[in-house]
Amino acid sequence: MEFKAIASANRETSLQNGQVDFHVGTYTINPGRRKLVGFAGPYYMAGQRLLVRTDERRIKGPQSLAGRKVCSAVGSTPLQRLQDEYPKAEAVAYDSYAICVDNLLNDQVDAVTTDDTILLGYAAKDPSQLHVVGRAFSEEPYGIGVPRKETALARALDRALLRRERNGDWKRAYDATLGLSGEPAPRPPPLDRSAREPAEES
């Protein structure tokens, strides 16, 4: 297997042009992308949440952000959602989430917001200083991107995902990574087969 790093903005074109056979990452399945590429999965239901310092007691979810400085990445969907749906929060934008987290640790901002997978990763690295709070306020089903015509590949990937879920590999992978944040493993989402033939489940 050959691994290639693909910029997020180039995922669809890389699949369409045959630069990669499939793409695995924090790749949300949505109607716009489904017009361009196919998907296996989803294998994880992410959602936008909040990362705060462990000594923070007042921020418990997006409704408690009024007057608070909340950081996200420039041009990101989480930043746009924050500005559109929670305008009383003071949005702060930087080029990367790493800069947001540094500013959080230095008391320059009160929270960081993006997909919980990213936030749980930061919390897992520094659980004594950081934790994720509140319920998700979006749904981001992560899938494996494939060329739209590769329905057989999508079905094969679905079968592989089911096997890894059933034999415990999915939970072990979670526990060894995001689970280090202290957040228990969620239930994997059901496969979405609406854009392909039904996958075999054996």
N, C-alpha and C positions, 0 to 999 in steps of 0.2 A: 504494500500500500504506500502511495506517495502522498505526503501531506503538503498542502499549500495554504498560505495565509492570504485571505481575501478581504479587502476592505468592505465594510458593511454596505456602502453605496454601490458596490460592484457585484453583489451576490447574484442578482437576477441575470445580469449580462454574462457572468462567468458560467452559470448553469446553461444559459441559452446557447452560448458559443462553444460549449464543450471543454472549457478550461478546467472544470472540475466535474466529477461524476455525481457527487452529492455534497451538500453543505451541512455541517453540524455546528451549531452555535446558539446564541440567544436569538433565534430566528422565529419571530412571531408569525403564525399562520393568520392571514387576513384576506378579505376578498380581493383587494387590489393586487396583492402578490399572487393570488391563485389564478389571476388572468394571465400571468407570465410564466409561472413555474408550478410544478407539482410538489406534493408534500407527503411524507410519512409521518405518523404520529397523530396527535401530539404526545410527547413523552413527559411533559412537565407543564403545569399551569402556574405561570408566574403572575405577578401583579405589582402594581406600583405601591410602595410603602415608604416608611420613614426610618432613617437611621439617626439616632441621637446619642449623646453621651450617657453613660450609665447613671450619672448623678442628676439627669434631667427628670423631673417629676411632673411637669405641667403638660408636656406634649404627649398625647395619647393617641392621636390620629389627625387626619387633615382638618377636622373641625376646630382643633385647638391651635391653629397656626396664625391666627390674627395677630399682626404686629411682630411676628417672628421672622427672622432671616432664614430662608430655606434655599439651599443650593442644589443646582442640577447642571447638566452639561449644556453648553451652547447648542441651540438648534434641535434639542432632543424632544421627543414626544412627551416625556414626563414634565419637562419644563413648561411646554405649551399647555398641558392639562392643568398644572398648578396655576398658571396665570389666568386661564379661562374659567376654571371652576372654583378656585380659592383665591380670589383677587385681594382679600384682606391680608394674605401672607406677603412678606417682602421677598420677592424672588431675586436670587443672586445666581449669576451664570458664569461658569469657567469652562475652559477647553476640555477638562477631563474630570472624572469623578474622583480621581486621586487627589486633585487640588482641592475639591470640595471637602473631602475627608480630612485633609491636612488643616483646612480652615475650621472644620468642626472641632478637631482636637485642640486647636489654638483659641477656641472661644470666639472666633470671628463670625461664625454662623451658628444657628441653633439646631439645624437639621439638614440632612441630605435626602433627596428623593430621587428614586429611579426604580427599576425592576428589583424585586426582593432578592433575586438570585445574586445580583451584584452587591447589594447591601449586606446580605448574609455572609458573603465572602469576606467583606471588610470586618464584620463582627467576629467571624471565625478567627481572623488573624489577631484580633485584639479584644477578646471578650471581657477583659477587665475594665475597658474604657468605652466600649461601643456596644449598643444593642439595637435591634429592630423592634419598632413598636406599632401597635394598631393593626387592623385588618387591611387587606389589600383593597385599594379603591380603583382597580382596573383589572381586566382579565387579559393575559398575554399567553396564549397557548403556544409553547415552543414545539416546532416540528423540524424534521430533516428535509431540507430542500433538495429536489431532484428535477431534472429536465421534465417538462410537461408531458412529453411522449413516453417517458419511462415508467409506465404504470406497473410493469412487472417488478422493477427495482423497488418501487414504493411498497408493493405488497411484501416483498422479501424483507425489507427493512421493518415493516410492521410486525412480521413474524419474529424477527430478531428482538424487537422491543418487547413483545409479549413474553418471549422466553426469558429475557433478562428480568422482567418484572416477576414472573412466576418462580424463578429459581433463587430469588433474593438478591441478585446482583444490583438491581436498581436501588434498593434500600441501602445496601452496603456502600455503593458509590456515594449516595447522599450523605450517609453517616460519616464517611471519611473526608468529606469536603464541607458542604454547607451545614451539616449537622454539628460541626465543631462550634458553631455559633450558639448552640443551646436550643435551637429551634427544632422540634421533632419533625421527622419526615412526613410530608402529606401523603395522601392517597394519589397514585398516578391517575391522570385523567383517562377516560376511555378514548380509544382510537376513533378518529373521524374519517370515515370512509366515503364521504359524500362525493368526492372527486375521483374515485377510482372503484374498481371492482372489489367485492368483499375479500378481505384477507383470510387465509386459513388460520385456524386457531390451535392447531396441534403441532 
